[in-house]
Amino acid sequence: MTIDTEIRHVTKPGANLFLELGFAPEEAKRLHAASRKHINDTRLLKQQLMQELSHWIAQHHLKQAAAAEILMVSRPRISDVVNKKTAKFTIDALVEMLGRAGKPVKLSVS
């Protein structure tokens, strides 16, 4: 049995994937805008959680290795937090790290 792995099409960065998938232009535009908003909202939330972690590390005068031990992650993961590399983390991972730091996250919907 052979598995077909040939790449037939690559969507360019910034292109409207929904349009390329065959959605009507207006629907594709709406879906694309909603998708961009969701991605941006997620990035902003991750940045806020990372800021809280970075503040906690600085407040306790921790070196990255010490913070990594307390938060039960690797030292490079702490570096990624401090440098706000949002793409490398899920919201769940950041919430869990904050919990280990004694800063439980509370969700508020408005």
C-alpha positions in Angstrom: 0.0 0.0 0.0 1.4 3.4 -1.0 0.4 6.6 0.8 0.1 9.7 -1.5 2.1 12.5 0.0 2.4 14.7 -3.0 1.8 18.4 -2.3 -0.7 19.8 -4.9 -1.4 23.2 -3.5 0.1 25.6 -1.0 -1.9 28.6 0.3 0.1 31.7 0.5 0.5 33.5 3.9 -2.3 36.0 4.4 -4.5 34.5 1.7 -8.1 33.8 2.4 -8.1 30.0 2.9 -11.9 30.0 3.0 -12.1 31.4 -0.5 -9.7 28.8 -1.7 -11.8 26.1 -0.1 -14.7 27.2 -2.3 -16.8 29.3 0.1 -18.8 32.1 -1.5 -16.8 35.4 -1.4 -18.9 37.1 1.2 -19.0 34.0 3.5 -15.2 33.5 3.0 -14.6 37.2 3.9 -16.7 36.8 7.1 -15.0 33.5 8.1 -11.6 34.9 7.4 -12.2 38.0 9.6 -13.6 35.8 12.4 -10.6 33.5 12.2 -8.2 36.5 12.3 -10.0 37.9 15.3 -9.9 34.5 17.1 -6.2 34.2 16.4 -5.5 37.7 17.6 -7.6 37.3 20.8 -5.8 34.1 21.6 -2.4 35.7 21.1 -3.3 38.6 23.3 -4.5 36.3 26.1 -1.3 34.3 25.9 0.7 37.5 26.1 -1.2 38.5 29.2 -0.6 35.1 30.9 3.1 35.3 29.9 3.4 38.8 31.4 2.0 37.5 34.7 4.6 34.7 34.7 7.4 37.0 33.8 6.4 39.4 36.5 6.2 36.6 39.1 9.8 35.4 38.0 11.1 39.0 38.4 9.3 39.7 41.6 10.9 36.6 43.2 14.3 37.3 41.7 14.4 33.9 40.1 16.9 32.7 37.6 15.4 30.9 34.7 16.7 27.5 35.9 15.1 28.0 39.4 11.8 29.2 37.8 11.8 26.1 35.5 12.2 23.8 38.5 9.4 25.4 40.4 7.1 25.5 37.3 8.1 21.9 36.3 9.2 22.9 32.8 12.6 23.1 31.0 14.7 26.2 31.3 14.3 26.9 27.5 10.5 27.0 28.1 11.0 29.8 30.7 13.1 31.7 28.2 10.2 31.3 25.7 7.8 32.7 28.3 10.0 35.7 29.1 10.5 36.4 25.4 6.7 36.2 24.8 6.9 33.4 22.2 3.2 32.9 22.2 3.2 30.3 19.3 5.1 27.8 21.5 2.4 27.6 24.2 -1.2 26.7 24.6 -3.4 28.7 27.0 -3.7 25.5 29.1 0.0 25.2 29.6 0.3 28.8 30.7 -2.6 28.5 33.1 -1.0 25.4 34.6 2.3 27.2 35.0 0.6 30.1 36.7 -1.2 27.6 39.1 2.2 26.1 40.0 3.4 29.6 40.7 0.6 30.1 43.2 -1.3 32.4 40.9 -4.5 30.6 39.9 -6.3 32.0 36.9 -9.9 33.0 37.2 -12.0 33.3 34.1 -14.5 36.2 33.8 -16.9 36.5 30.9 -18.4 39.9 30.2 
